[in-house]
Amino acid sequence: MPKTFLFAILTATCLTASAQNDSIPAEISPFILPGYEPLDYKTGDLNGDKKLDAILILKQPGEDSLYGEETPRPMQLLIRQTDGKLKQVARNDNAIMCRHCGGVFGDPYEGTQIFDKGFSVSFYGGSSWRWAYYYEFRWNAVKKSWYLFKESQSSFQSGDPEATMKNIEIEASELGEVAIDKFNSDPAYEGSKWKVKAVKSFFYDNPKPGSKPRKGYLIKGNQVTGIRQLKNFIEVSFDNGKGVSTSGFILKKDLLKLQ
């Protein structure tokens, strides 16, 4: 993801309220769950059949006042059928971050965009440290669902964004097959324990085979905590025992999982 992405989000936040929702048509009413109201509604061709589909995202009324409660925001994918009517073909209550999941910055939900045979969802939040996430899903005609195609992350310290900017992009080859109904924008912290078995194992900023590693590395016998497992990499945190913690991606082949 280019560095301009995060700064574009900063600009977009002030436009979200006015640009977020398409007009809600009457045909959407049956899909609004009891006790919910629309948060966002977008239309486009989600599966490449040249018909106008839709994504509906719901929220609970008054969620602003429910601080400390992570009330779900159901996302529904609605596909236009041959009879011209919309049908819900996928639903996910964990795809959209909650109203108070953005920290002091406020609601982290930045918006959903539909493109040909796919869609994206983006979030932004934090306090002195700001973060942004961008998820892109694409239609798989064989499996009849949308799969996570790309995940982009950015973070920076608000006092010095140019010097502290960090960008991570994870491609589908590392993410594995994550269908929209199984996706979670806030996955649980793994906390697994690993030991370095290679003589040297370098940290990577981006988990992509063949990419350039950082200068920092671990040595054989070092132990790390696994944050997240990918296909060829594990995102880890390493404590040097002196109060300094280092995080990044390590090649999975260089690590041995501890029981």
N, C-alpha and C positions, 0 to 999 in steps of 0.2 A: 504494500500500500504506500503511495507516495506521501512525503511529509506534508504536502499541502492538504491532505485529507482531513487531518485533525483541525487545522485552522479553518477549513471550510465548515467543519461542524460547529466551531465557535460562532461563525457568522450565521449558520443555519438555525441556531437555537432561538434566535429572536424572530425567525420566520415560521417556526413550527406551528404555533397556535393558529395562524391564518392559513397555512398551506397544507395542513395535515390531512383533513378529511375531504374526500369527494362527497358530493351531495348524497345523502342516504335515501335510496328509492324504497318504495313500498314493498317490493319483492324481498327485501332484506329483513323485514319485520319478523317473519317466522323463525329466523336464526338467532334473534336476540334472546338470550337465555333469561329466565326469570331472575329478577334481582340484579340485572346488569343493564348497562347502556353502552352505546358505541364509543370507543376511544379513537378508532381509526378505521377507515374504509377505503380500499383502493381497487381499481378495476384494470383488467388487462388480460392478455392471452397467456395463461399459466402453463398450458400443455401443448401448444402449437397446433390446435385444431381450428384456428381462425375464429373462435367464438369468444365472446366477452365474459371472462370469469371474474372472480372477486376474492379479496381477502378481507375478512371482518375481524377486528380486534375489539374485545369488550373490556369493560372495567366496572367496578362497583361504584354506584353513586356515593359521594362523600368520602372517597378513599383518601383525600387530602387530610382529613381529620383522624384517620386511623393510623397514626404514627406508631411504629413498632409492630404492626401487623402486615405481613407480606401477603396481601390479598391477591389471588391469582387473576391474570388477565388472559382469558382464553383467546387463542388465535384459531380461526376457522378458514379453511380453504374451500371455496365454493366454486364448483365447476359447472359450466353451462351444458345441459344435456341436449339430446337431439330434439326433444319436445320444446326446447327453448327455456326450460326452467332451470334454476340453480339447485345444486345438490351438494351437501357437505360431504367431502371425501376424506378430509383429514382435520383433526383438531389437536391442539397442543396447549396445555395450561402452563407449561414451563418455558415456553419460548420467549415470552416478553417479560422483561424485568419489572419488578413491582414499583409502585409509585415512590417508595422511600428507599429503593435500592441504589440510588445515585449519590448518597451522602449529602453533604450540605449544599451541593450544587442544585439539588432538586430532582424532579422526575427525569430518569435517565433515558426514557424512550424518545428517540429522535425521528423515527419514521420508518415506513415500509415503502419500497418501490417495486413495481412489477415491470419486468422486461420480457422479451420473447422467450417463453418456456422456462421461466424462472422468476425469482424475486430476491430481494435483500432486506435485511433488518439491521438497524444501527442504534447504538446506545452511546451515551456520553455522561460522565459524572466525575465525582471526586471532590476534593477540597483543595488543599495546597498542592497535592499531587492530583493531576487530572488524568483521566483515562477514557479511551474510546474503543468500542468493539463494532466490527462490521462483519456480518455473516451473509454469505451468498449461497442460495440453493438453486439447483437446476433439475429439471424434469428428466426422469429416466423412463423412457417409453416402454422398456421391457418389464421393469418392475412396477410400473404404474404409480410412481411416487416421486417426491422431490428429495434430493439428497444434498447434504452439505458439500459445497464445492470449494469454498474458500473461507478462511477465517482470518481477519486482520485485526491487529491490536496496536494501539498507540498509547503512549503515556509521556507526561512531561511535568516538571515542576513549574508551577504557575509564575514563580518569580524569575525564572530563567529558562523559558521554553526552548530556545535555540540550542543551548548547551546540554540540556537534559532530555531532549527528544529521543524516544526509543520506539522503534517500529518492528513489529513481528508479523510475518505472514505465513500461514500454514495452509498448504495445498491439500487437495483431496487425497493425493497419494499417501500422505501422512495421517490424515484424519480418519481414513477408513470409511466404511459405509455407515453414514448416520442419516437415517430417514427423518423427515420433518416431525413425524409423530414421536420420535425417540429423542429429539434434540432438547438440550437443557442449557439455557444461557447462563446458568449459575450452577455448574456441576460441583459435586462435593469434593472437598480437599482429600486427596488420596492418602497421604501420610505413610506410604510404604517405605521400607528401609532397604538400602542397596549398598554394596561395597564395590569399589573400583577394582577390577581384576587386570586391567591393562597397565603397562608400565607408566604411560601417560594417557590421560583422557581430557581433551580440550572442551571448553565451553563454546557453544554456538549461540548466536543471537537469533538465528532463524533455523528451524529444523528442516533442512533440505540437504539430502546427500550431495556431496560435491561442493557445497558452499564453503566459504572461507571461515575458519574458526576464529575465536578471539585469542588473545595472547595468553589469557589465563587458563590454567589446566589443573587437574587433580592427579595424584600419583597413586600407585597401587596400594591398596589397603585403606584409603580414605573412605569414609562412610557418608552417605548423603540421604536426604529424605526426598522421596518421589512425590511430586505434585500432580503429575499427569503423564500418562503413557500414550505415545503415538506408535506408529508402525516401526520406525527405525530409531526414534529418539525417546528420551524420557526427560521431562522438565523436572529439574531438581533444585533443591536448596542445600547449600553446604555451609556449615558453621565451623570456622577455623579454631574454635575453642577460646578465642580472645575477644569475643563479642562482635566479630565481623561476619556477616552472612553474605554469601554469593549465590545468585540464582542464574539459571540459564538452561540450555538444552545439552544433554550428553548423549553420545551414541549408545544405544541399548546394548550393543555387542561388547561394550567396554565394562558393563556392570553385571554384578551377580546379586540376585535378590536374596535377602536374608530372611530366614524363617522366624 
